[in-house]
Amino acid sequence: MAYVLSKGTILEQKISGTFTAVAQCETISLAGAEAETYELRPLDASDAGVLNKPNGWSKGGTVTVGLIYDPALAGHQSITDLITTPARCDWRLKHADGSLTATTWTSGGLSFDEDINGTTGVKATVRMTVDGLMAFPT
Amino acid sequence: MKVRLIRDSDDGVNPQPKGTELEGPKAFRLVQNGIAEPADDECEQELVRRGWTPEKQAAAAQAADKLRAGLVTEKDFKP
């Protein structure tokens, strides 16, 4: 059992068949991965609880990455490349747990928002839609 | 276009030792990221077109090493 720091986490993008780190990430959020269910409300049920059963589908969810954006940085340009030239892309998140336990996924598409605010440096938010399922550590 | 890894990497399944050649339309990004060097004319020309220099190559390689080792410091952020 261990606690794992966020600091030291590495996000990697696969380019031309190899993984390469994305610099200046500030936040990474993996959200919405879900094994779907459907509700059952049998009229003859004796219990009050609504039943939820698996429907056989699972969603990969979304990945949101907050960047301290540097428009001249190749690792950030590689992300916006996926806007100008849409393509699926493989990603890997290495946790800072000593053995670099990894979660991997393929983005089907992504959005890119640049935020210029007078009180902070320029930042950007990347939102990826996961194609299929994430590969969680097992 | 082709590049050659200048440090060990992997494809998520198999290790890719230093010297492995990789090919793809965006392979020049690996050079800019500091983990590879050009391995054909097409890649070199693309990098020259983008204003790439040996100085930038050295800086990118150093930055990649720091990023991998978790040694990025405040000094690495230029105003």
Backbone of each chain as ProteinMPNN parsed JSONL, in Angstrom:
{"seq_chain_A": "MAYVLSKGTILEQKISGTFTAVAQCETISLAGAEAETYELRPLDASDAGVLNKPNGWSKGGTVTVGLIYDPALAGHQSITDLITTPARCDWRLKHADGSLTATTWTSGGLSFDEDINGTTGVKATVRMTVDGLMAFPT", "coords_chain_A": {"N_chain_A": [[0.851, -1.189, 0.0], [0.5, 2.233, -0.781], [0.984, 5.79, -1.017], [0.656, 7.924, -3.776], [2.381, 10.437, -5.371], [1.215, 13.265, -7.261], [3.008, 14.936, -8.493], [5.634, 14.443, -10.705], [4.367, 12.716, -12.368], [4.118, 11.519, -15.679], [3.077, 12.385, -18.899], [2.77, 10.839, -21.997], [3.02, 10.95, -25.539], [2.392, 9.041, -28.428], [4.42, 9.014, -31.182], [5.157, 8.389, -34.482], [5.54, 5.708, -33.826], [6.821, 5.547, -31.356], [6.957, 6.309, -27.851], [6.887, 9.575, -26.506], [7.659, 12.127, -24.189], [5.361, 14.611, -22.971], [5.943, 17.901, -22.278], [5.552, 20.298, -19.582], [3.019, 19.843, -18.466], [0.304, 20.545, -16.358], [-2.047, 19.741, -15.121], [-3.797, 16.631, -15.154], [-6.549, 14.808, -16.099], [-8.423, 11.941, -15.905], [-11.449, 10.914, -16.865], [-14.819, 9.718, -16.62], [-14.769, 7.097, -17.551], [-16.628, 4.216, -17.891], [-18.651, 1.466, -17.038], [-21.448, 0.669, -18.637], [-24.911, 0.655, -17.647], [-28.294, -0.582, -17.556], [-31.575, 0.337, -16.534], [-33.898, -1.48, -14.549], [-37.257, -1.884, -13.69], [-39.084, -3.806, -12.355], [-42.513, -4.615, -12.216], [-43.499, -6.403, -10.433], [-41.689, -6.479, -8.373], [-40.528, -6.946, -5.062], [-38.781, -5.486, -3.529], [-37.642, -2.049, -2.955], [-35.609, -0.962, -4.397], [-34.239, 0.34, -7.427], [-33.255, -1.589, -10.15], [-30.055, -2.087, -11.612], [-28.454, -3.186, -14.371], [-25.68, -4.6, -16.165], [-25.184, -3.522, -19.539], [-23.495, -4.477, -21.364], [-21.792, -2.726, -22.606], [-19.001, -0.508, -22.406], [-17.619, 2.683, -21.63], [-14.83, 4.608, -22.654], [-14.352, 7.146, -21.78], [-13.096, 10.455, -21.069], [-10.084, 12.388, -21.434], [-8.538, 15.02, -19.886], [-6.192, 17.513, -20.218], [-4.234, 19.908, -18.68], [-2.186, 22.447, -19.781], [0.845, 24.294, -19.363], [1.19, 26.461, -21.567], [3.3, 26.451, -24.353], [3.762, 27.795, -27.314], [5.868, 27.353, -29.046], [6.911, 24.947, -28.451], [7.756, 21.692, -29.378], [6.477, 19.416, -28.409], [3.989, 20.372, -27.706], [3.09, 21.362, -30.095], [2.811, 18.992, -31.41], [0.484, 18.069, -30.387], [-1.469, 19.91, -31.276], [-1.172, 19.33, -33.914], [-2.884, 17.232, -34.242], [-5.29, 18.403, -34.457], [-5.182, 19.87, -36.823], [-4.576, 17.851, -38.57], [-6.539, 15.402, -38.404], [-6.416, 12.444, -36.477], [-6.28, 9.17, -35.019], [-4.625, 8.591, -31.897], [-2.096, 7.256, -29.795], [-1.643, 7.23, -26.265], [0.11, 7.555, -23.127], [0.114, 7.386, -19.648], [2.312, 7.772, -17.1], [2.569, 6.871, -13.83], [3.89, 8.378, -10.845], [5.126, 6.366, -9.186], [7.372, 4.942, -8.625], [7.634, 2.449, -9.944], [6.634, 3.325, -12.245], [3.96, 2.807, -13.052], [1.592, 2.315, -15.579], [-1.107, 3.858, -17.396], [-2.877, 3.45, -20.343], [-4.213, 4.727, -23.446], [-6.188, 5.334, -26.411], [-6.699, 8.174, -28.28], [-9.589, 9.228, -29.943], [-10.327, 11.605, -30.977], [-9.705, 15.122, -30.401], [-9.942, 18.21, -28.532], [-8.782, 21.604, -28.399], [-8.048, 24.226, -26.331], [-6.919, 27.46, -25.939], [-5.875, 29.615, -23.403], [-5.645, 32.879, -22.605], [-4.869, 35.06, -20.187], [-4.953, 37.982, -18.294], [-3.907, 37.876, -15.706], [-2.375, 35.62, -15.408], [0.071, 33.303, -16.793], [0.126, 32.092, -20.208], [-2.07, 29.478, -20.859], [-3.269, 26.178, -21.731], [-5.893, 23.94, -22.617], [-6.429, 20.589, -23.202], [-8.69, 18.342, -24.496], [-9.432, 15.044, -24.701], [-11.201, 12.52, -26.461], [-11.724, 9.264, -25.607], [-11.019, 6.461, -27.552], [-12.587, 3.466, -27.692], [-11.593, 1.496, -24.943], [-9.821, 2.551, -21.982], [-6.622, 1.28, -21.023], [-6.206, 0.137, -18.058], [-3.98, -0.056, -15.209], [-3.208, -3.359, -14.168]], "CA_chain_A": [[0.0, 0.0, 0.0], [1.344, 3.422, -0.895], [0.366, 6.975, -1.608], [1.412, 8.287, -4.979], [2.35, 11.871, -5.64], [0.915, 13.725, -8.622], [4.259, 15.471, -9.021], [6.449, 13.375, -11.264], [3.586, 12.002, -13.377], [4.545, 11.856, -17.04], [2.171, 12.085, -20.015], [3.523, 10.592, -23.226], [2.283, 10.815, -26.799], [3.087, 8.154, -29.366], [4.67, 9.637, -32.482], [5.944, 7.524, -35.366], [5.809, 4.393, -33.261], [7.5, 5.527, -30.064], [6.373, 7.239, -26.891], [7.732, 10.712, -26.145], [7.006, 12.847, -23.105], [4.804, 15.951, -23.184], [6.44, 18.763, -21.212], [4.775, 21.414, -19.044], [1.648, 19.507, -18.059], [0.014, 21.021, -15.003], [-3.096, 18.863, -14.595], [-4.253, 15.548, -16.041], [-7.762, 14.23, -15.516], [-9.048, 10.838, -16.634], [-12.803, 10.953, -16.317], [-15.962, 9.222, -17.381], [-14.717, 5.684, -17.918], [-17.856, 3.722, -17.274], [-19.353, 0.269, -17.499], [-22.842, 1.124, -18.71], [-25.979, -0.199, -17.128], [-29.658, -0.159, -17.866], [-32.433, 0.202, -15.356], [-35.063, -2.366, -14.574], [-38.239, -1.57, -12.655], [-40.118, -4.837, -12.486], [-43.736, -4.255, -11.494], [-43.777, -7.363, -9.37], [-40.584, -6.526, -7.416], [-40.931, -6.695, -3.679], [-37.881, -4.478, -2.964], [-37.829, -0.695, -3.496], [-34.455, -0.513, -5.168], [-34.215, 0.236, -8.892], [-32.189, -2.51, -10.554], [-29.155, -1.645, -12.673], [-27.74, -4.35, -14.9], [-24.757, -4.237, -17.253], [-25.74, -3.695, -20.885], [-22.471, -5.046, -22.23], [-20.963, -1.672, -23.186], [-18.248, 0.362, -21.502], [-17.08, 3.89, -22.265], [-13.461, 4.955, -22.268], [-14.369, 8.439, -21.114], [-12.329, 11.563, -21.642], [-8.861, 12.786, -20.736], [-8.331, 16.457, -19.973], [-4.823, 17.865, -19.842], [-3.947, 21.338, -18.567], [-0.801, 22.719, -20.17], [1.476, 25.613, -19.335], [1.321, 26.365, -23.016], [4.417, 27.078, -25.067], [3.447, 27.54, -28.725], [7.072, 26.975, -29.789], [7.37, 23.643, -27.978], [7.356, 20.637, -30.318], [5.552, 18.507, -27.751], [2.661, 20.979, -27.737], [2.702, 21.418, -31.509], [2.397, 17.633, -31.796], [-0.918, 17.916, -29.982], [-2.319, 20.668, -32.209], [-1.117, 18.603, -35.198], [-4.03, 16.324, -34.311], [-6.446, 19.217, -34.864], [-5.035, 20.209, -38.249], [-4.609, 16.579, -39.299], [-7.197, 14.483, -37.454], [-5.968, 11.048, -36.491], [-6.216, 8.502, -33.722], [-3.27, 8.697, -31.348], [-1.898, 6.517, -28.541], [-1.119, 8.021, -25.152], [0.452, 6.776, -21.941], [0.327, 8.154, -18.426], [3.162, 7.042, -16.161], [2.426, 7.376, -12.468], [5.166, 8.58, -10.143], [5.063, 5.42, -8.072], [8.598, 4.167, -8.528], [7.691, 1.488, -11.048], [6.034, 4.015, -13.394], [2.751, 2.096, -13.453], [1.064, 3.094, -16.696], [-2.44, 3.754, -17.97], [-2.765, 3.819, -21.754], [-5.463, 4.876, -24.185], [-6.106, 5.9, -27.757], [-7.663, 9.256, -28.488], [-10.253, 9.226, -31.248], [-10.305, 13.008, -31.384], [-9.427, 15.994, -29.251], [-10.149, 19.65, -28.695], [-7.665, 22.384, -27.858], [-8.45, 25.581, -25.942], [-5.831, 28.289, -25.411], [-6.423, 30.596, -22.467], [-4.753, 34.006, -22.338], [-5.526, 35.78, -19.105], [-4.04, 39.02, -17.842], [-3.308, 37.64, -14.394], [-1.542, 34.41, -15.392], [0.708, 32.975, -18.058], [-0.739, 31.443, -21.189], [-2.319, 28.06, -20.583], [-4.114, 25.516, -22.719], [-6.59, 22.75, -22.157], [-6.638, 19.584, -24.242], [-9.699, 17.355, -24.091], [-9.41, 13.906, -25.626], [-12.23, 11.501, -26.363], [-11.049, 7.976, -25.673], [-11.549, 5.498, -28.515], [-12.581, 2.158, -27.024], [-11.392, 1.537, -23.496], [-8.485, 2.746, -21.44], [-5.975, 0.099, -20.443], [-5.817, 0.486, -16.69], [-3.023, -0.988, -14.612], [-3.847, -4.551, -13.589]], "C_chain_A": [[0.888, 1.241, 0.0], [0.495, 4.604, -1.313], [1.271, 7.435, -2.734], [1.264, 9.783, -5.224], [1.897, 12.147, -7.075], [2.186, 14.226, -9.293], [5.134, 14.327, -9.498], [5.703, 12.522, -12.273], [4.01, 12.463, -14.772], [3.472, 11.43, -18.04], [3.022, 11.911, -21.262], [2.575, 10.43, -24.415], [3.079, 9.901, -27.725], [3.186, 8.843, -30.72], [5.564, 8.703, -33.281], [6.408, 6.253, -34.673], [6.584, 4.364, -31.967], [6.871, 6.569, -29.148], [7.368, 8.329, -26.537], [6.967, 11.613, -25.191], [6.492, 14.214, -23.55], [5.233, 16.816, -22.0], [5.371, 19.773, -20.776], [3.285, 21.096, -18.864], [1.45, 19.999, -16.626], [-1.05, 20.158, -14.337], [-3.426, 17.798, -15.636], [-5.452, 14.903, -15.36], [-8.308, 13.145, -16.429], [-10.438, 10.684, -16.049], [-13.791, 10.235, -17.233], [-15.859, 7.802, -17.89], [-15.844, 4.973, -17.172], [-18.313, 2.407, -17.899], [-20.841, 0.603, -17.473], [-23.809, 0.108, -18.116], [-27.319, 0.264, -17.684], [-30.529, -0.466, -16.655], [-33.556, -0.796, -15.603], [-35.973, -1.991, -13.405], [-39.376, -2.586, -12.739], [-41.347, -4.535, -11.605], [-44.015, -5.186, -10.327], [-42.641, -7.463, -8.352], [-41.091, -6.235, -6.009], [-40.051, -5.621, -3.03], [-38.093, -3.129, -3.649], [-36.718, -0.288, -4.464], [-34.609, -0.707, -6.673], [-33.025, -0.636, -9.285], [-31.357, -1.895, -11.668], [-28.325, -2.829, -13.12], [-26.794, -3.917, -16.027], [-25.4, -4.477, -18.615], [-24.686, -4.191, -21.878], [-21.559, -4.029, -22.886], [-20.218, -0.919, -22.092], [-17.687, 1.533, -22.291], [-15.664, 4.153, -21.755], [-13.362, 6.287, -21.566], [-13.554, 9.486, -21.833], [-11.07, 11.794, -20.8], [-8.681, 14.283, -20.965], [-6.948, 16.795, -19.426], [-4.689, 19.39, -19.809], [-2.468, 21.574, -18.844], [-0.396, 24.143, -19.819], [1.98, 25.784, -20.76], [2.522, 27.144, -23.552], [4.206, 26.794, -26.551], [4.648, 27.119, -29.55], [7.568, 25.575, -29.429], [6.836, 22.519, -28.883], [6.325, 19.694, -29.703], [4.133, 19.049, -27.697], [2.166, 21.099, -29.178], [2.234, 20.045, -31.997], [0.943, 17.375, -31.413], [-1.832, 18.666, -30.951], [-2.234, 20.092, -33.621], [-2.362, 17.731, -35.375], [-5.34, 17.07, -34.57], [-6.365, 19.467, -36.367], [-5.056, 18.953, -39.124], [-5.218, 15.53, -38.387], [-6.713, 13.046, -37.616], [-6.112, 10.477, -35.086], [-4.785, 8.587, -33.222], [-3.205, 7.937, -30.021], [-1.215, 7.401, -27.504], [-0.8, 7.098, -23.987], [0.669, 7.732, -20.778], [1.134, 7.292, -17.471], [3.031, 7.67, -14.786], [3.792, 7.456, -11.79], [5.241, 7.661, -8.925], [6.307, 4.54, -7.969], [8.729, 3.145, -9.634], [7.027, 2.044, -12.301], [4.84, 3.23, -13.955], [1.973, 2.931, -14.465], [-0.404, 2.811, -16.976], [-2.315, 4.209, -19.417], [-4.146, 3.932, -22.386], [-5.157, 5.395, -25.581], [-7.138, 7.004, -27.867], [-8.255, 9.122, -29.889], [-10.263, 10.613, -31.845], [-10.011, 13.853, -30.173], [-9.769, 17.437, -29.586], [-9.002, 20.376, -27.994], [-8.156, 23.796, -27.574], [-7.246, 26.308, -25.367], [-6.442, 29.398, -24.561], [-5.375, 31.663, -22.162], [-5.476, 34.923, -21.359], [-4.527, 36.76, -18.513], [-3.334, 38.731, -16.534], [-2.418, 36.41, -14.34], [-0.804, 34.284, -16.716], [-0.274, 32.269, -18.973], [-0.857, 29.954, -20.854], [-3.191, 27.487, -21.694], [-4.738, 24.281, -22.09], [-6.847, 21.827, -23.343], [-7.655, 18.584, -23.716], [-9.749, 16.255, -25.145], [-10.623, 13.026, -25.384], [-11.562, 10.15, -26.581], [-11.78, 7.055, -26.656], [-11.461, 4.11, -27.885], [-12.394, 2.332, -25.532], [-9.974, 1.936, -23.141], [-7.936, 1.399, -20.987], [-5.446, 0.503, -19.075], [-4.752, -0.48, -16.187], [-3.77, -2.183, -14.005], [-2.809, -5.348, -12.791]], "O_chain_A": [[1.902, 1.291, 0.696], [-0.579, 4.44, -1.891], [2.496, 7.343, -2.648], [0.155, 10.314, -5.276], [2.164, 11.361, -7.984], [2.424, 13.988, -10.477], [5.348, 13.355, -8.773], [6.307, 11.7, -12.962], [4.232, 13.651, -15.005], [3.016, 10.286, -18.039], [3.891, 12.735, -21.55], [1.49, 9.858, -24.304], [4.306, 9.989, -27.788], [2.178, 9.207, -31.326], [6.613, 8.276, -32.799], [7.522, 5.778, -34.898], [6.975, 3.292, -31.505], [6.327, 7.574, -29.604], [8.544, 8.056, -26.296], [5.769, 11.837, -25.362], [7.098, 14.882, -24.387], [4.921, 16.5, -20.852], [4.423, 20.056, -21.508], [2.417, 21.944, -19.075], [2.344, 19.872, -15.789], [-0.972, 19.874, -13.141], [-3.342, 18.038, -16.841], [-5.383, 14.503, -14.197], [-8.619, 13.401, -17.592], [-10.589, 10.361, -14.871], [-13.609, 10.163, -18.448], [-16.757, 7.332, -18.588], [-15.985, 5.121, -15.958], [-18.356, 2.26, -19.12], [-21.421, 0.796, -16.404], [-23.563, -1.098, -18.089], [-27.443, 1.369, -18.214], [-30.264, -1.382, -15.876], [-34.079, -0.927, -16.709], [-35.513, -1.806, -12.279], [-40.49, -2.255, -13.146], [-41.222, -4.241, -10.416], [-44.677, -4.812, -9.36], [-42.606, -8.401, -7.556], [-41.965, -5.393, -5.804], [-40.486, -4.927, -2.111], [-38.637, -3.051, -4.751], [-36.891, 0.635, -5.26], [-35.043, -1.76, -7.139], [-31.913, -0.431, -8.798], [-31.898, -1.253, -12.568], [-27.578, -3.407, -12.331], [-27.087, -2.969, -16.756], [-26.07, -5.487, -18.831], [-24.95, -4.309, -23.075], [-20.655, -4.397, -23.636], [-20.737, -0.718, -20.994], [-17.327, 1.4, -23.46], [-15.356, 3.945, -20.581], [-12.403, 6.541, -20.837], [-13.348, 9.417, -23.045], [-11.011, 11.44, -19.622], [-8.673, 14.75, -22.104], [-6.59, 16.408, -18.314], [-4.993, 20.071, -20.788], [-1.605, 20.966, -18.21], [-1.184, 25.078, -19.958], [3.06, 25.311, -21.112], [2.722, 28.319, -23.245], [4.444, 25.674, -27.004], [4.482, 26.582, -30.645], [8.523, 25.075, -30.024], [5.633, 22.413, -29.118], [5.412, 19.23, -30.386], [3.175, 18.277, -27.648], [0.973, 20.957, -29.448], [1.378, 19.944, -32.877], [0.26, 16.563, -32.038], [-2.847, 18.129, -31.395], [-3.12, 20.334, -34.441], [-2.834, 17.515, -36.491], [-6.367, 16.458, -34.863], [-7.347, 19.298, -37.091], [-5.498, 18.992, -40.272], [-4.495, 14.839, -37.669], [-6.615, 12.515, -38.722], [-6.07, 11.207, -34.096], [-3.844, 8.647, -34.013], [-4.145, 7.973, -29.227], [-0.337, 8.204, -27.821], [-1.358, 6.007, -23.868], [1.33, 8.761, -20.919], [0.696, 6.21, -17.078], [3.34, 8.846, -14.593], [4.715, 6.709, -12.115], [5.396, 8.115, -7.792], [6.287, 3.508, -7.298], [9.807, 2.981, -10.205], [6.87, 1.337, -13.296], [4.728, 3.019, -15.162], [1.723, 4.115, -14.238], [-0.882, 1.687, -16.818], [-1.709, 5.245, -19.688], [-5.112, 3.321, -21.929], [-4.045, 5.827, -25.888], [-8.316, 6.793, -27.579], [-7.543, 8.932, -30.874], [-10.214, 10.781, -33.063], [-10.058, 13.368, -29.043], [-9.87, 17.827, -30.75], [-8.344, 19.824, -27.112], [-8.628, 24.485, -28.479], [-6.621, 25.832, -24.42], [-7.412, 30.039, -24.965], [-4.349, 31.383, -21.541], [-6.534, 35.479, -21.654], [-3.377, 36.401, -18.26], [-2.267, 39.287, -16.274], [-1.765, 36.173, -13.324], [-1.028, 35.063, -17.643], [-1.372, 31.896, -18.558], [0.138, 29.276, -20.6], [-3.772, 28.224, -22.49], [-4.191, 23.673, -21.171], [-7.411, 22.239, -24.357], [-7.499, 18.045, -22.621], [-10.061, 16.496, -26.311], [-11.027, 12.81, -24.241], [-10.919, 9.919, -27.604], [-12.999, 6.898, -26.592], [-10.366, 3.637, -27.58], [-12.983, 3.229, -24.929], [-9.038, 1.691, -23.902], [-8.688, 0.498, -20.616], [-4.39, 1.123, -18.952], [-4.638, -1.599, -16.688], [-4.832, -2.022, -13.403], [-3.135, -6.389, -12.221]]}, "seq_chain_B": "MKVRLIRDSDDGVNPQPKGTELEGPKAFRLVQNGIAEPADDECEQELVRRGWTPEKQAAAAQAADKLRAGLVTEKDFKP", "coords_chain_B": {"N_chain_B": [[9.23, 9.957, -43.712], [12.4, 9.501, -42.051], [13.776, 8.826, -38.797], [16.315, 8.477, -36.235], [16.594, 6.974, -33.132], [18.078, 8.589, -30.34], [18.259, 7.878, -27.791], [17.263, 5.315, -25.488], [13.993, 3.968, -25.941], [10.49, 3.077, -26.133], [7.714, 1.225, -27.559], [5.476, 0.826, -26.154], [5.026, -1.836, -25.999], [7.28, -3.232, -26.919], [10.784, -2.83, -26.222], [12.754, -0.125, -27.538], [15.805, 0.256, -28.506], [18.464, 2.72, -28.309], [19.413, 4.064, -31.427], [17.574, 2.766, -32.966], [15.687, 2.887, -35.938], [12.987, 4.892, -36.99], [9.916, 5.55, -38.701], [7.735, 7.892, -40.227], [5.157, 10.321, -41.028], [5.231, 12.422, -39.227], [7.615, 12.215, -37.971], [9.699, 13.998, -37.617], [9.027, 15.447, -35.394], [9.941, 13.97, -33.25], [12.631, 14.465, -33.308], [12.612, 17.185, -32.75], [11.635, 16.932, -30.19], [13.786, 15.991, -28.885], [14.583, 13.316, -28.722], [15.478, 11.932, -30.861], [17.385, 11.747, -33.974], [17.737, 13.163, -37.276], [17.293, 10.863, -40.008], [17.128, 10.742, -42.677], [17.092, 12.596, -45.824], [14.666, 13.867, -46.245], [13.638, 14.32, -43.681], [15.611, 15.988, -42.606], [15.36, 18.196, -44.313], [12.766, 19.042, -43.715], [13.109, 19.861, -41.082], [14.979, 21.929, -41.379], [13.446, 23.68, -42.853], [11.754, 24.455, -40.847], [13.342, 26.002, -39.312], [15.223, 24.711, -37.736], [18.147, 24.114, -35.806], [21.543, 23.026, -35.026], [22.092, 23.902, -32.442], [19.573, 24.15, -31.319], [18.907, 21.478, -31.416], [20.69, 20.345, -29.545], [19.805, 21.616, -27.219], [17.199, 20.641, -27.084], [17.637, 17.915, -26.711], [18.86, 17.959, -24.217], [16.759, 18.997, -22.698], [14.912, 16.933, -22.971], [16.187, 14.883, -21.602], [16.164, 15.937, -19.018], [13.425, 16.123, -18.556], [12.666, 13.456, -18.626], [14.07, 12.482, -16.445], [12.902, 13.836, -14.413], [13.952, 16.278, -13.62], [13.433, 18.894, -14.201], [13.725, 22.333, -13.681], [13.029, 25.574, -12.2], [14.661, 27.291, -13.575], [14.612, 26.323, -16.128], [12.474, 27.403, -17.342], [12.037, 29.901, -19.462], [11.599, 33.45, -19.472]], "CA_chain_B": [[10.543, 10.427, -43.296], [13.01, 8.599, -41.063], [14.621, 9.345, -37.716], [17.041, 7.458, -35.481], [16.542, 7.296, -31.699], [19.376, 8.875, -29.711], [18.196, 7.307, -26.442], [16.344, 4.174, -25.437], [12.574, 4.29, -25.825], [9.674, 1.875, -26.313], [6.46, 1.474, -28.269], [4.395, 0.392, -25.281], [5.113, -3.292, -25.9], [8.674, -3.651, -27.103], [11.803, -1.792, -26.063], [13.389, 0.377, -28.761], [17.094, 0.78, -28.061], [19.124, 3.813, -29.019], [19.846, 3.654, -32.756], [16.436, 2.24, -33.724], [15.142, 3.813, -36.932], [11.532, 4.975, -37.013], [9.469, 6.236, -39.907], [6.379, 8.411, -40.186], [5.048, 11.691, -41.547], [5.506, 13.391, -38.157], [8.811, 11.749, -37.265], [10.557, 15.148, -37.266], [8.662, 15.899, -34.042], [10.795, 13.252, -32.294], [13.894, 15.217, -33.282], [12.338, 18.421, -32.001], [11.424, 16.567, -28.79], [15.089, 15.674, -28.304], [14.836, 11.891, -28.496], [15.923, 11.302, -32.106], [18.109, 12.588, -34.936], [17.256, 12.866, -38.631], [17.929, 9.703, -40.636], [17.076, 10.86, -44.143], [17.069, 13.977, -46.326], [13.321, 14.434, -46.077], [13.52, 14.804, -42.303], [16.507, 17.141, -42.457], [14.778, 19.331, -45.034], [11.604, 19.509, -42.949], [13.616, 20.564, -39.9], [15.579, 23.191, -41.849], [12.3, 24.531, -43.226], [11.169, 24.947, -39.606], [14.328, 26.795, -38.58], [15.939, 23.877, -36.78], [19.598, 24.298, -35.815], [22.234, 22.113, -34.098], [21.957, 24.424, -31.079], [18.244, 23.751, -30.849], [18.964, 20.024, -31.232], [21.363, 20.081, -28.274], [18.924, 22.073, -26.137], [16.051, 19.726, -27.019], [18.104, 16.657, -26.119], [19.067, 18.217, -22.79], [15.432, 19.138, -22.087], [14.291, 15.603, -22.928], [16.829, 14.154, -20.507], [15.663, 16.489, -17.75], [12.018, 15.766, -18.411], [12.609, 12.029, -18.32], [14.629, 12.244, -15.113], [12.19, 14.628, -13.423], [14.889, 17.281, -13.119], [13.096, 20.225, -14.712], [13.738, 23.326, -12.61], [12.493, 26.886, -12.565], [15.575, 27.916, -14.531], [14.324, 25.842, -17.475], [11.377, 28.198, -17.891], [12.549, 31.221, -19.837], [10.517, 34.43, -19.552]], "C_chain_B": [[11.068, 9.571, -42.149], [13.812, 9.371, -40.014], [15.288, 8.169, -37.022], [17.039, 7.867, -34.009], [17.946, 7.557, -31.157], [19.368, 8.47, -28.237], [17.17, 6.171, -26.466], [14.905, 4.656, -25.282], [11.788, 2.978, -25.91], [8.384, 2.259, -27.009], [5.248, 1.064, -27.436], [4.384, -1.104, -25.092], [6.57, -3.733, -25.922], [9.639, -2.503, -26.82], [12.387, -1.406, -27.419], [14.721, 0.999, -28.352], [17.567, 1.959, -28.896], [19.632, 3.302, -30.364], [18.722, 3.081, -33.602], [15.942, 3.292, -34.713], [13.624, 3.721, -36.946], [11.122, 5.806, -38.214], [8.036, 6.708, -39.736], [6.339, 9.847, -40.637], [5.344, 12.77, -40.512], [6.765, 13.027, -37.387], [9.73, 12.898, -36.863], [10.243, 15.679, -35.871], [9.522, 15.195, -32.98], [12.163, 13.91, -32.189], [13.699, 16.491, -32.467], [12.135, 18.146, -30.517], [12.713, 16.101, -28.122], [15.352, 14.209, -28.076], [15.336, 11.183, -29.754], [16.728, 12.294, -32.933], [17.605, 12.24, -36.333], [18.013, 11.673, -39.214], [17.735, 9.694, -42.141], [16.938, 12.342, -44.533], [15.711, 14.643, -46.089], [13.151, 15.034, -44.692], [14.39, 16.049, -42.101], [15.919, 18.376, -43.112], [13.577, 19.91, -44.288], [12.055, 20.323, -41.742], [14.243, 21.909, -40.287], [14.466, 24.18, -42.195], [11.668, 25.162, -41.984], [12.183, 25.685, -38.733], [15.124, 26.029, -37.544], [17.442, 24.071, -36.924], [20.244, 23.272, -34.883], [22.124, 22.578, -32.647], [20.599, 24.024, -30.493], [18.203, 22.246, -30.579], [19.574, 19.685, -29.871], [20.477, 20.468, -27.095], [17.738, 21.122, -25.963], [16.45, 18.41, -26.36], [18.3, 16.805, -24.615], [17.721, 18.31, -22.062], [14.745, 17.786, -21.961], [14.877, 14.773, -21.791], [16.292, 14.615, -19.16], [14.226, 16.07, -17.495], [11.89, 14.308, -17.987], [13.07, 11.751, -16.89], [13.897, 13.012, -14.021], [13.055, 15.711, -12.817], [14.631, 18.677, -13.691], [13.048, 21.203, -13.545], [13.179, 24.647, -13.124], [13.356, 27.563, -13.623], [15.3, 27.477, -15.972], [13.189, 26.611, -18.141], [11.896, 29.599, -18.188], [11.386, 32.196, -19.941], [10.201, 34.79, -20.999]], "O_chain_B": [[10.298, 8.995, -41.379], [14.428, 10.4, -40.293], [14.887, 7.018, -37.192], [17.436, 8.983, -33.675], [18.887, 6.832, -31.479], [20.346, 8.689, -27.522], [16.326, 6.093, -27.359], [14.637, 5.631, -24.578], [12.361, 1.897, -25.774], [8.0, 3.427, -27.056], [4.134, 0.968, -27.95], [3.797, -1.602, -24.131], [7.026, -4.495, -25.07], [9.353, -1.349, -27.137], [12.501, -2.233, -28.323], [14.759, 2.144, -27.901], [17.129, 2.164, -30.029], [20.219, 2.222, -30.433], [18.876, 2.92, -34.812], [15.796, 4.461, -34.356], [13.048, 2.633, -36.917], [11.877, 6.655, -38.687], [7.211, 5.997, -39.16], [7.363, 10.529, -40.634], [5.67, 13.902, -40.868], [6.957, 13.489, -36.262], [10.461, 12.79, -35.878], [11.098, 16.295, -35.234], [9.797, 15.771, -31.927], [12.78, 13.916, -31.124], [14.514, 16.829, -31.609], [12.419, 19.001, -29.678], [12.728, 15.843, -26.918], [16.254, 13.863, -27.313], [15.59, 9.979, -29.73], [16.76, 13.492, -32.654], [17.101, 11.138, -36.552], [19.203, 11.489, -38.958], [18.134, 8.743, -42.813], [16.701, 13.208, -43.69], [15.632, 15.83, -45.774], [12.592, 16.12, -44.539], [13.957, 17.033, -41.502], [15.966, 19.471, -42.549], [13.398, 21.127, -44.238], [11.457, 21.349, -41.418], [14.052, 22.908, -39.593], [14.544, 25.364, -41.868], [11.116, 26.261, -42.05], [11.921, 25.962, -37.562], [15.641, 26.61, -36.59], [17.953, 24.179, -38.039], [19.559, 22.702, -34.034], [22.068, 21.759, -31.73], [20.497, 23.617, -29.336], [17.552, 21.792, -29.639], [19.049, 18.849, -29.136], [20.402, 19.748, -26.099], [17.323, 20.833, -24.841], [15.703, 17.857, -25.552], [17.961, 15.913, -23.837], [17.557, 17.78, -20.964], [14.074, 17.518, -20.965], [14.157, 14.05, -21.103], [16.003, 13.806, -18.278], [13.854, 15.711, -16.378], [11.105, 13.972, -17.1], [12.52, 10.884, -16.211], [14.217, 12.871, -12.841], [12.917, 16.034, -11.637], [15.512, 19.536, -13.665], [12.403, 20.932, -12.532], [12.897, 24.81, -14.311], [12.855, 28.313, -14.461], [15.694, 28.155, -16.92], [12.967, 26.491, -19.346], [12.162, 30.381, -17.276], [10.315, 31.84, -20.431], [9.314, 35.604, -21.254]]}, "name": "protein", "num_of_chains": 2, "seq": "MAYVLSKGTILEQKISGTFTAVAQCETISLAGAEAETYELRPLDASDAGVLNKPNGWSKGGTVTVGLIYDPALAGHQSITDLITTPARCDWRLKHADGSLTATTWTSGGLSFDEDINGTTGVKATVRMTVDGLMAFPTMKVRLIRDSDDGVNPQPKGTELEGPKAFRLVQNGIAEPADDECEQELVRRGWTPEKQAAAAQAADKLRAGLVTEKDFKP"}
